[in-house]
Amino acid sequence: MTKDAFKLLLPNIQTTSVVFASPHSGRDYPWSFMRRTVLDELAIRSSEDAFMDLLVASAPAHGAPLLTARMPRAFLDLNRNADELDPAVVEGVWQVTHNPRIASGLGVIPRVVANGRSIYRGKLKMAEAEERIAQYWRPYHQQLAELMGNTRRDFGEAILIDCHSMPHEAVDAVSQSSQLRPEVVLGDRFGASASGEIVDRIETIILEAGLRVSRNAPFAGAFTTQHYGKPSRQHHAIQIEIDRSLYMNEQRVRPNANFDTFRALMSRIVAEIADIGCKKVSMAAE
């Protein structure tokens, strides 16, 4: 296993059935990759969920494991299946069925970053794509599967909170003049990836923190929620998307003046979400 495939922060003692993950906040950009891209150092970061790992870094202090990516999304997308290879960016791929993520350039080896800007000039060799998947995708998901399995074994359930950020304009298409723009989008694949009771409680926590919430529009969850969310097996997966403008300057990919305040708010939210798993464990033990 490649030691740099991910970063795992564990609590001294796991006290909750909640597991946090941040698959798109990686910011270790290899020089070999940067030499291949046609984008500059700022543009290549536009698809990164920058600083999301810092916003949820308090999870282990509240008894919950935290798994985060090291490699950036532009290099490899951990929220895609390993077989979602784009024939427009990887040589030797034959796409049989239509996949909207691949069609938009957002397969496991992305072709574009935000606003459809191409990452490469030309294509990658299949061997290079397979090497990235073997060195980074598989170890990350092996670790996440192990965390979920061990948590289910020890607590009777496992609740994955998959943490993401979204561009401020991402909800333009679903916002109407008569509605307030959501600041957080919860994705449970329209009820398929998590218990409605759990999602209701998470929504209440975020609303009581003073943030506006919507569900499943425009983000219902991708590979991670689909793959790990099996409510009938007591495996629940919820994707959380947070408006980047709340805590960062999107154009410069830097924390904004509100960053520390928002991080403190997120720490309280993380603590309350972790407590959902603590209460369910306590009730089960009685």
C-alpha positions in Angstrom: 0.0 0.0 0.0 1.3 3.4 -0.9 1.8 5.4 2.3 0.9 8.6 0.6 -2.4 7.3 -0.8 -4.5 8.9 2.0 -4.3 10.4 5.5 -6.2 8.6 8.3 -6.8 10.3 11.6 -8.2 8.0 14.3 -9.6 8.9 17.7 -7.9 7.5 20.8 -11.1 5.5 21.2 -13.9 5.4 18.6 -17.1 6.2 20.4 -19.5 6.7 17.5 -20.7 4.8 14.5 -20.0 7.9 12.3 -17.1 7.9 9.9 -16.0 11.1 8.1 -14.3 11.2 4.7 -13.0 14.0 2.4 -12.1 12.5 -1.0 -11.6 15.8 -2.9 -9.5 17.9 -0.6 -6.1 16.5 -1.6 -3.6 19.1 -2.5 -0.3 17.1 -3.1 0.3 18.0 -6.8 3.2 15.8 -8.2 5.7 17.7 -10.3 5.4 15.0 -12.9 1.6 15.7 -13.1 2.1 19.5 -13.2 4.5 19.1 -16.2 1.8 17.3 -18.1 -1.1 19.7 -17.6 -1.8 22.7 -19.8 -3.3 24.6 -16.8 -1.5 26.9 -14.4 -1.1 26.2 -10.7 -4.3 28.1 -9.8 -6.6 26.8 -12.5 -5.7 23.2 -11.8 -7.0 23.7 -8.2 -10.5 24.9 -9.3 -12.1 21.4 -8.9 -10.4 20.8 -5.5 -12.6 20.8 -2.4 -10.0 23.1 -0.9 -9.7 23.1 2.9 -12.6 20.7 3.5 -10.3 18.4 5.4 -9.5 21.3 7.7 -13.1 22.2 8.3 -13.9 18.6 9.6 -10.5 18.0 11.2 -12.1 17.9 14.7 -13.8 14.6 13.9 -11.3 12.4 15.8 -11.7 14.7 18.9 -15.3 13.7 18.9 -14.6 9.9 18.6 -15.0 9.6 14.8 -12.4 8.4 12.3 -11.5 10.9 9.5 -10.1 9.7 6.1 -8.8 12.3 3.7 -7.2 12.2 0.2 -3.7 13.4 -0.4 -3.8 13.4 -4.2 -5.9 16.1 -5.9 -9.2 15.4 -7.7 -7.7 16.7 -11.0 -5.2 13.8 -10.8 -7.6 11.1 -9.6 -11.2 11.2 -8.6 -11.9 9.0 -5.6 -15.6 9.6 -5.9 -15.8 7.6 -9.1 -15.7 3.9 -9.8 -12.3 2.6 -10.9 -13.8 1.5 -14.2 -15.1 5.0 -15.1 -12.3 5.6 -17.6 -12.7 8.3 -20.3 -11.8 7.3 -23.8 -11.1 10.9 -24.6 -8.3 11.1 -22.0 -7.0 7.5 -21.7 -5.7 5.5 -24.7 -7.3 2.1 -25.3 -10.6 2.7 -23.6 -13.8 1.5 -25.3 -16.9 3.1 -23.8 -19.8 0.7 -24.3 -22.6 2.4 -22.3 -23.3 6.1 -21.9 -22.0 7.5 -18.6 -22.9 11.2 -18.0 -19.9 11.7 -15.7 -17.5 10.4 -18.3 -19.3 12.3 -21.0 -18.7 15.6 -19.1 -15.0 14.8 -18.6 -15.3 13.8 -14.9 -14.4 10.2 -14.9 -11.9 8.6 -12.5 -9.1 10.2 -14.4 -10.7 13.6 -15.1 -10.3 15.3 -18.4 -11.4 18.7 -17.3 -11.5 20.9 -14.2 -14.2 23.6 -13.4 -15.8 25.3 -16.3 -14.8 22.6 -18.7 -11.1 23.5 -18.9 -9.0 20.7 -20.3 -6.3 19.3 -18.1 -4.1 17.7 -20.7 -3.0 18.1 -24.3 -3.4 14.6 -25.7 -4.1 11.3 -23.9 -2.6 9.3 -21.1 -1.3 5.7 -21.6 -3.5 3.1 -20.1 -0.6 1.9 -18.0 -0.4 5.3 -16.3 -4.1 5.4 -15.6 -4.0 1.9 -14.1 -0.9 2.8 -12.0 -2.8 5.8 -10.5 -5.8 3.6 -9.6 -3.5 0.9 -8.1 -1.5 3.3 -6.0 -4.1 5.7 -4.8 -7.7 4.7 -5.6 -7.6 1.1 -4.4 -5.7 1.8 -1.1 -8.2 4.7 -0.2 -11.2 2.5 -0.8 -9.7 -0.5 0.9 -9.2 1.7 3.9 -12.7 3.2 3.8 -14.3 -0.3 3.4 -12.3 -1.5 6.4 -13.4 1.5 8.5 -17.1 0.9 7.5 -16.9 -2.8 8.2 -15.1 -2.5 11.5 -17.6 0.2 12.6 -20.6 -1.9 11.6 -19.1 -4.8 13.5 -18.4 -2.8 16.7 -21.5 -0.5 16.8 -24.1 -2.4 14.8 -24.2 0.3 12.1 -21.8 2.5 10.2 -22.7 6.1 9.0 -20.4 7.6 6.4 -20.4 11.4 6.1 -18.7 12.1 2.7 -17.6 15.8 2.9 -17.4 18.0 -0.2 -17.6 21.6 -1.2 -19.4 23.2 -4.2 -18.8 26.4 -6.2 -21.2 29.2 -5.1 -22.8 29.2 -8.5 -23.5 25.4 -8.4 -27.0 25.9 -7.1 -28.0 28.5 -9.7 -29.9 26.1 -11.8 -32.0 24.8 -8.9 -32.5 28.1 -7.0 -35.6 30.1 -7.8 -36.3 33.7 -7.0 -38.9 32.7 -4.5 -36.5 30.4 -2.6 -33.5 31.1 -0.5 -30.3 29.7 -2.0 -29.2 26.6 -0.2 -25.7 26.8 1.5 -25.5 23.0 2.1 -26.8 20.2 0.0 -27.4 16.8 1.5 -27.2 13.8 -0.9 -28.7 10.5 0.0 -29.5 9.3 -3.5 -33.2 10.2 -2.9 -33.3 7.9 0.2 -31.5 5.0 -1.3 -28.1 5.4 0.6 -29.2 6.2 4.1 -32.0 6.0 6.7 -34.4 8.9 6.4 -34.2 9.3 10.2 -30.4 9.8 10.1 -30.6 12.3 7.2 -33.4 14.2 9.0 -31.3 14.5 12.1 -28.3 15.8 10.1 -30.5 18.3 8.3 -31.8 19.6 11.6 -28.3 20.0 13.0 -27.2 22.1 10.0 -30.4 24.1 10.0 -30.1 24.9 13.8 -26.5 26.0 13.0 -28.0 28.7 10.9 -27.3 27.3 7.4 -29.8 26.8 4.6 -30.2 23.2 3.5 -31.6 21.4 0.5 -31.6 17.7 -0.4 -30.3 15.9 -3.5 -30.4 18.9 -5.8 -28.1 19.5 -7.6 -26.0 16.8 -5.9 -27.6 13.5 -4.9 -24.3 11.7 -4.3 -22.0 9.8 -6.7 -20.0 6.6 -6.4 -19.2 6.8 -2.7 -22.7 7.1 -1.5 -24.0 4.6 -4.0 -21.3 2.0 -3.1 -21.2 2.4 0.7 -24.8 3.3 1.3 -26.7 0.1 2.0 -29.3 0.9 4.7 -30.7 -2.6 4.8 -27.2 -3.7 6.0 -26.9 -0.8 8.4 -24.4 0.9 6.2 -25.5 4.5 5.7 -23.8 7.1 3.4 -24.6 10.8 3.2 -22.9 13.3 1.0 -22.5 16.9 2.3 -21.8 19.7 -0.1 -21.0 23.1 1.4 -20.9 26.4 -0.5 -17.2 27.4 -0.8 -18.0 31.1 -0.6 -18.8 30.7 3.1 -15.2 30.2 3.9 -12.9 30.8 1.0 -12.0 33.0 -1.9 -12.9 30.8 -4.8 -10.9 32.7 -7.4 -7.6 32.7 -5.4 -8.3 29.3 -3.7 -7.5 30.9 -0.3 -9.3 31.0 3.0 -11.3 34.2 3.3 -11.8 36.4 6.4 -14.7 34.2 7.6 -12.6 31.0 7.6 -11.9 30.7 11.3 -15.4 31.5 12.3 -16.8 29.0 9.8 -14.4 26.3 10.9 -15.5 26.8 14.5 -19.1 26.4 13.3 -18.2 23.3 11.4 -16.5 21.8 14.5 -19.8 22.2 16.4 -21.7 20.6 13.5 -19.2 17.7 13.3 -19.6 17.1 17.1 -23.3 17.0 16.8 -23.3 14.6 13.8 -20.8 12.4 15.6 -23.2 12.4 18.6 -25.9 10.8 16.4 -23.8 7.6 16.4 -23.1 7.8 20.1 -26.8 8.1 21.0 -27.8 5.2 18.8 -25.0 3.0 20.3 -26.1 4.0 23.8 -29.7 3.1 23.1 -28.7 -0.2 21.6 -26.7 -1.1 24.7 -29.6 -0.5 27.1 
